[in-house]
Amino acid sequence: MRDPTKSVHHPIADESEYASLSVPTHRASTIVFTDAQSYASRGQRDLDSYSYGLHGTPTQRVLEAQLTALEGGAKTVLLPSGQAAIAVIFLTVLGPDDHVLIPDTAYPPVPGFCRGFLEPRGIEWSVYAPGIGPEIENLIRPETKLIWTESPGSTTMEVEDIPAIAKVAKARGILSGIDNTWATPLLFKPLAHGIDFSMQALTKYPGGHSDLLMGSVTVADLDLRRRLRDTMRMLGLGVAPDAVSLVLRGLETMAVRLAHVGRVATEIAWDLEARGIGEVLFPALPSSPGHEFWARDFSGSSGLFSVVLPDAANARLDVALDGLKVFSIGASWGGTHSLIAPMSVENARQNAHPRNTRTILRVNIGLEDPEDLRADLNGFFEKLA
Ligand SMILES: *Cc1c(COP(=O)(O)O)cnc(C)c1O
C-alpha cells in the first residue's frame, strides 16, 4: 500500500488488555460490512444492531440501555431534543381523524405542535385540567388514541394523578404518555404506574450542564419501540455521538446533583412561602396543587419551582432581575447554574385561573453555595417589595 492509502486506512490496535471507566465515543455515519452477504442482509438486522450511523452507534446503545434500566422499561429511543421526542410519540400514535388529550399545563410547544402541525393534518386535540384524575374518562371520544400527561405541569407545577389516568387509558385501550422531565426516572417511574411512553428532556438533569439538547422515550413494549423507530427512520431523526457522550457523563452525577438541588430548593421554597412573598408552586409544599399525588407517587423533589408574584411587583421586576448576581436570567433548566425566568401562562392556557394573568417566576436551583443563592434571592425580593 502506498502512503495515501496508508493515510486513509487506520491500522488495528490490540485492545485486549484495555479497559476504561468511560464509554468510548464512536462517531460514524457509515457502517461497514465484513462481506457481501452481511451488506445484502443489513435490512434484517435487529433494531439494536448497526446498519447506518443515523440509527445508532455502540455509544448510543449504552445510553439507551442505561436509561432503560433507570426507567424499568424494555427499550429506549433517543431524539435530538425533548420536543422532538414528544412530536415523535404523537406522530407514531396519531393518524388522520384521531384525537389526543393533553393537559392544559403542557410544555407550551406541545399545544403549539397540536395547533400548528397536527390540526392542519386532520388530527384533533383537546385539553384537560391537570387535577382531572379518573374523570378524564368523560373526555374520551371514540377517536381518542393518546392521552398525554405532564407532571408536574410546566410553570404552574400541578402534579397529576398518573395511576388513575393510566388506568382509564388501559381500560379503554388508549395509549398514554408522560413528560417526566421534572422528576427524571430517579424520582418517579411512569412505566411502573401503567404509562406506555415515558419521555424526558435529557437536555435538563441528565445532561445536567446546559450544553446539549436531547430527548428520550422509554417503553415497556417492543412493538411500541419498533413503531417509534419506524417514525424516526422516515423522518431521518438521530442524535450526535458527542452529545450522547455528554449525557453519559452527566448521568454519572445525576443522583447526587438531584439530591442536592432537591434539598436546597425545598428549604428555599418553604422559606419563601413562610415569608408570604407570593404563592409558591412546588410539589413538596402541602399547599401546592397535587401535593398529595407527589407525596404518594414520587420519591423526592428536583430543584425547579415557581413563585406567583403579586401584580404590584411587576413595576419593579426588571430592576430586581437586573440586580441578580448569582442567578442568571434564563429558561432551560436542570444545569449547574441557578436561573430565574419570568413567565406568563396566559396565552398558553384554555382553562381560566386567577394566576394565569400574573407574572410567574420560575426558579432553577443550581449547584452554587446555598448561602449565596439565599443572599441573591433576598436582595431580589427586597427590590420587588
Ligand atoms: C425543556 C423541556 C422540554 C423540551 O426539551 P428540549 O430538549 O429543550 O426540546 C420538554 N418538556 C419539559 C417539561 C421541558 O422543561
The ligand as an SDF file (V2000), in Angstrom:
LIG
                    3D

 15 15  0  0  0  0  0  0  0  0999 V2000
  -37.2490   21.6890   28.2800 C   0  0  0  0  0  0  0  0  0  0  0  0
  -38.4610   20.8750   28.3120 C   0  0  0  0  0  0  0  0  0  0  0  0
  -38.8660   20.1490   27.1890 C   0  0  0  0  0  0  0  0  0  0  0  0
  -38.1730   20.2320   25.8630 C   0  0  0  0  0  0  0  0  0  0  0  0
  -36.8520   19.8330   25.8660 O   0  0  0  0  0  0  0  0  0  0  0  0
  -35.8690   20.3780   24.7160 P   0  0  0  0  0  0  0  0  0  0  0  0
  -34.7520   19.4050   24.7400 O   0  0  0  0  0  0  0  0  0  0  0  0
  -35.4670   21.7630   25.1390 O   0  0  0  0  0  0  0  0  0  0  0  0
  -36.6420   20.3650   23.4340 O   0  0  0  0  0  0  0  0  0  0  0  0
  -39.9860   19.3600   27.2950 C   0  0  0  0  0  0  0  0  0  0  0  0
  -40.6910   19.2930   28.4300 N   0  0  0  0  0  0  0  0  0  0  0  0
  -40.3330   19.9770   29.5230 C   0  0  0  0  0  0  0  0  0  0  0  0
  -41.1600   19.8500   30.7630 C   0  0  0  0  0  0  0  0  0  0  0  0
  -39.2290   20.8060   29.5000 C   0  0  0  0  0  0  0  0  0  0  0  0
  -38.9130   21.5330   30.5690 O   0  0  0  0  0  0  0  0  0  0  0  0
  1  2  1  0
  2  3  1  0
  2 14  2  0
  3  4  1  0
  3 10  2  0
  4  5  1  0
  5  6  1  0
  6  7  2  0
  6  8  1  0
  6  9  1  0
 10 11  1  0
 11 12  2  0
 12 13  1  0
 12 14  1  0
 14 15  1  0
M  END
$$$$
